[in-house]
Amino acid sequence: MLNVEVIRENPELVKTKIAQKNKKPQLVDDFLAVDKQWREIATKIDAMRFEQRKLGEQKKIEEAKELKEEIKKLEEQHIVLESERMKLLYQIPNLQFDDVPVGKDEDENIVIRKWGEPIKFDFTPKDHMELGEALDIIDTKKASEVAGARYNYLKGEAALLEFAIINYVFSVLTSKDVITSIAQSVSPDLSVGTFVPVVPPVMIRSDVYVRMARLNIGVDDEDKFYMPKDDLYLIGSAEHTLGTLHMDETIEESSLPIRYVGFSSAFRREAGSYGKDTRGILRVHQFDKIEMETFCTPESSVEEQNFLVAIQEHLMQGLKLPHQVVSVCTGDMGGPDARQIDIETWMPGQDKYRETHSADLNTDYQSRRLNTKLRREDGKTELVHMNDATAFAIGRIIIAILENYQQADGSVLIPEVLQKYTGFVKIEARK
């Protein structure tokens, strides 16, 4: 959440910024109105408590009791206002940096750079489902019978390809030499610390999800899978339970940055996407992802995001998949983001680039709710900055590999960097 003082002192700036994120500026006025009442009652309660203590000291018991009842009523009003105040505050998104392009939707995102050229086939390329079904490695028909629409089985070589991708990512992110090389390409002052591998929980308590700034109950929860009996949500990404690893903790400055790479399944209802990308495994309810989450000092968070994007590009170039790096505009970026960079990968089956990666710089928007702080060398404490970024959304990268590496005979070559993990160099139709 935003620092309340920023909203109180710069309401017009906040209104302008959130309007650019397609949020209603009225949220600011509504919050400030409730906040004013909340503060006035808090001041009144403090004054009445002081008076109550004086009456007690003066042995005016009956008057003190009457005042206590008045205080109790005000405290009840204060609790109601606090709940309303926080609900409004949680709806106000992070303020984007000035270098973020202003735009209404994804059509106004800006391409920063491109790598590789879309492949020109001397045959008509197939999409990933034509390939997957012909090779008997993707099955959505049986999955729909078992679990419903937007689920799939990965079979045979596709399943082994997933584990090869996982091994590839973890080998890169835990390699001191590779991380040092990537970090120094971004900045000579950037930390060269490697990533700690994590397999995180795929369920999260509702109150913790709210603190992670990835859930607004009753506002943006329609895309989440919820189990009311247990008050647990299925996560939509590993970063939802990676970012909470240091909730209510104070980290020594000398320990920063802390970097994690986590693998998990993720779950989304895909609400609002009815009829969109229904074919294949691009947009499904259950999918696997490898996510990066980092905690750093405020002064290093921009370079840390650039570093995460550099890692994404290194991984993509290793697979030799054509892609473009995109600066996401205000209207298309996430609520907690101050700056968002995406990578879009060329998909021959669709004849266009599709989003496969995001890198989100969240500043202290999440850490303020999570109460995650750093202690400076002089003993002073402040909020850490947090970044998260996709290493690979595995289903989407499998799509890209199948479509970009397909051959005229219907087989699919395996990217060279993955071959030592798959144990085979080509996927061919089973005889």
N, C-alpha and C positions, 0 to 999 in steps of 0.2 A: 504494500500500500504506500501511498505518497506520504511524505512528511506533512502533517497537518498545518504546520507553520507556513509551508509553501502555499497552500491553498488559501489560508487566511491573509497572507501578505501580498499574494499575486493572483487574485481570482480571475482577472481578465486574461492573463497569460495562460492559466490552466484551462479556461474555457476555450481559448483559441486552439490550444494543443489538442484537447480531447475531441473537439469538433473535427479536426483533421483526421482523427482516428474513428470517425463515424459514431461518436458518442455524443449524447445530448448535453450541451453546455448547462442546461437547467439543473443537471446533477450537482453542479458546484453551488448554485444558489440554494438548492434544497438542503445540501449538506451544511452550508454556512448558517442557514436559519435554525436548523436543529442543533448545530454546534453552539450557537449563541445561547439558546435556551438551556442546553446542557451545562454550559459554563456558569450561567446566571444562577441556576439551581444549586450547583456545586458550591458556589460562593455563599449562597444563602444558608446551605446546610452547615458549612464551616462556621459561619457567624452564629448560628443557632446552637451549635455544639459548644462553642465558647461561652455563650450565655447560659447554657444548661449547667456547665461546670461551675460558673459563678453562683448560680442559684443553689447548687448542691453545697458549695462552700458556705453559703449564707444560711443553710438549713431550711431553705424554702422548698420543702419536699413536694408539695402539691403543684406548685408552679413548675418545678423541674419535670414532674411527671407529664403535665399538660404539654410542655415544650417537647418532651420526648416523643409524644404521639404525633405532633406536628412534623417533627423531623422524620419519623417513620413514613408518613405519607409522602413527604418530599423525596425521600430515598426511593420509594416505589416509583415515583414519576421519573426520577433520575435513571433508574434501571431501564425503564421503557425507552427513554430518550437515548440512552447509551446503545441499546440494541438497534434502534432506528438510525442513529448516527453512524455506527459501524457498517450497517448494511449499505448505506449510501457511500461511505468512504471506500468500501471494497469494490464498488462499481466504477469508481474513477480510475482509469488506466494510468500506467506510467507515462511520464512525459518523454516524448521522443527527442533525440538529439537534433540539432539544427541541420546536420548534414543528411538527414533522412528525407528522401524525396516526398513531396506532398502529392497525394493522389487518392482517388476514390476506391480503387480495387486493383486486382492483380494485373489488369491491362496497363496500369501506369507504373509498374515496377520497371527498374532501369537495369539493363545488362551492363555489368562492369567490365567483364572480360570473358573470352571464350577459349576453350582448349579442345583441340581435335576438330576434324571435319566430319559431318554426317556421312556415313558410308554409302557409296553408290553401288548398288548390287546390279549384277548383270542378269538377274532373274527377279520375279515378283516376290518381295519378302513377305513372310507370314507374320502374324502377330503371335504373342507368347502363348495364347490358348490353342491356336492351330498347332503350334510346335509341341506344346505340352501334352496335348491329347494324342497327337500322332506318336510321340515318343513314350507315352504312358507314364509321364512323370508328374502331371498335375490333374487332379480329379475334383471338379466342382459339382458334378452331377450327384455323385454318391454323397458328398459332403452336405448338399442341400437336403437330401433325404434324411440324413442323420441329424443335422443341426439347423437346417434352414438356409435361406439365401445368404450370400456373402460370406461363405466359409469355404475352405478348400483343404484337400489333402495334397501334401508334397510327397512324392514317392520316388523310390530308387535313387537315380543320380541327382534329382533335384533336392532330395533330403540331404544327400552327401555334399551337394554344392552349398547348401546353407551352412553346414558345419565347417566347410572349407573357408567360407567368408568370415565366420566367427573367428577361426584360428588366425586368419590373415590379419584381421583388425587387432586382435589382442597381441600378436607378435610385434606389430608396428608400435602400438601405444605403450608397450612395456620395454621397448628397446631404447636404452640410453643413447646409443649412437644416432639412431634415426630421429628421436625426439630432439636431441641437441642440434642436429642439422636443420630440422624444420624451424625450431625456435630461433636459431641464429639468422635464418633467412628473413624472419620477421623483424627482429630487433636484437642487437648484441647485448642488450640489458635484460632480455627476457629470461625468466627462469627456465632451466632445462630439465626440470623434474618430470619424471615419467608418471603414468597413470596407474592407480590401484584398481585391479580388476574386482568387480562386484557382481554377484547375482542377487538382486534386490527382491523384496516382497512385491507381489503383483496385486496386493490388496492394501488399501489405505483407509484409515479412519476418517470420517467426514470432517471432523474438526481440524485434523491435520491437513487434509486436502484443501480446506479453506485457507489455512495459514500458508500453504504453499502457493497461494494465489492462482490455483488452477481450477477452483470450483467456487461458484456463486450460487448457493442453493436457491432455487426458485427463479433464477435469472438465466444461467447458462448451463444447466445441468442435464439438459435433454439428451446430450450426446454421451452421457456416462451410464455405465452398467452399475446399478445399485442393489445391495442386498439389505433391505430394511431390518430384517430379523437380527442381523449382526452389526448394523450401522457401518457397513464397509462398502467402499467402491472398488471396482476393478480399475487399475491404472490405465491411462491412455498412452503412457510412455514411461520408460524406466527413470527418466529424470524426476518424475513425481515423487518417487521414494528415494532417489539419490540426493535430491536437494534438501531432504529433511534429515539427512545423516547427522547434521550438526545443530539441529534445533535446540534452542535454549542452552547453547554452549558459547564460550568465549575462547577464541583460538589465538595463540601467541603469534605475533607478526612474523617471527622467525620461521614458523611452520608453513607459511603461505608462499606460493599458492598450494592448495590441496586439489588434486585432480583425480577423478574417478572415471572409469569406463565400465558401464553396466550392460549386461544382456538380459532381456526379459521378453516375455510375451506382452502384448498390449491389446487393449479392448476399446472399441468405439462403436456406438450405435450407428454412426454415419447419418444422424438425424439431419433432415434438410437436403440430403443428397439422393432422394428417391429418383430413380431413373438415370442417375449419373454414374458412369463407369461401372455398370452392373456386370459387364463381361470380364471374366478373368479374376486376377488376384491383386489388381491395383488398389481397389477401395473395398476393404473387407472388414468384418467385425473383429476378427482376431488375427494378429500378425506379430511377427518377431522383429525386434529392433535392438541395435547397439547404440547406446547413448553416452555422451561425454558430459560431465558436470564438473565445474571448477569453482573454487572459492578463492578470492584474491583481494588485494588491497584496492581501494577506489582508484588510486592513481594508475594502476596497471590494468584495469579491466578492459579498456579499449584494445590494448595490445593483446590481451588474453583472448578476446574474441577473434582478432585477426589471426592469432595463432591457431585457434580451433578451425577456422576456415582454411588455413594453410594445410592442416592435417587432413581435412576433408578432400582438398584438392590432391594431396599426395596419394591418398587411398584411391581416388578416382583415376588418377594418371597411372597408378599401378595396374589397374584393370584395363587401361587404355580405352575408356569409354568417353565419347565426345560429350562435352557438357559446357554449361555457361554459369557464371557466377552473377547473382542478381542482388541488387539493393532493393529491398522490399519497401514499398511506399506506405505512408501512414494508414491508409484505409485497408491495407491487407495484412498488417502486422498484428501480432498478439498483444493482448492487453498489458501483460507485465513487461513487454519489451521496450527498451529505449532505442535499440537499433537491431534490425534483423537482416541477416544475409542468407540467401537461399542458394542452393545449387540445383539446376535443372539439367536432366540427362536426356540425351537424344534417344527417342523411342521410334525405331523404324516402322514398327507395326501401326503407329498412330501418325507417323510422318511429322512429329513435332517434339519439342522439348517438354518434359514433365518434371515437376518438382520432386526431388528425391531427398534433399537435405535442408535443414534449417540450422542457423546458428543465432542464438538469442542472447543479447546482452541485457540483463535485467537490472543492472545497477543494484541499489539497496531495496528495491520494491518488494522482493520476496523476503530478504533477510530481516526487514523491519517486522513483518508478521511472525517470522520464525524465531526472532530474537537470537539471531546468529551474529556474533560480534567478533572483532579482533582487538587484541590488546597491544598497543604500540610499545616500543621499547622504553618510553618514558612513563608507562603505566596507564596512560589514557586509553579509553575504549571508544570504539565507534563501530558502525555496522559494516560488515564485509560486503563486497560486490560478488554477484553470482552470474555465471554464464552456463548455458547448456547448448549442446549441439549434437546433431545426428552424426554418428559414424556411418551406419548404414541402416536404412529401413529395408530389411532383407528381402521381402517380397518384391519390392520395386526394383531392387538391384538384380534380382534373379530375372525379372522381366527384361531389364536392359541387357543383361548378358545373353539371354536366349535370343533376343531380337537382333542385337548387334553382331553376334558371333555365329549366326545361322549360316548354313551352307546350302548350295543348290540342291543337294540330295536329301535335304530335310534334317541332316545331323546338325549338331551344335558343338563348336570348339570350346574348350575351357580356357579362360585367360591364363597365360603362362604363369603368372604369380600365384595362381590357385592350384596349379597342377600337383604340386608336392603335397597338398592337403587332400585333394580328391583321390589321387591314385590313378586317375585316368585323364586322357587328354581330349576326349570327345564323347558326346552323348549320341548314341545311335539307336535306331528303332530296334526293339527286341525281336529276335527271330522266333 
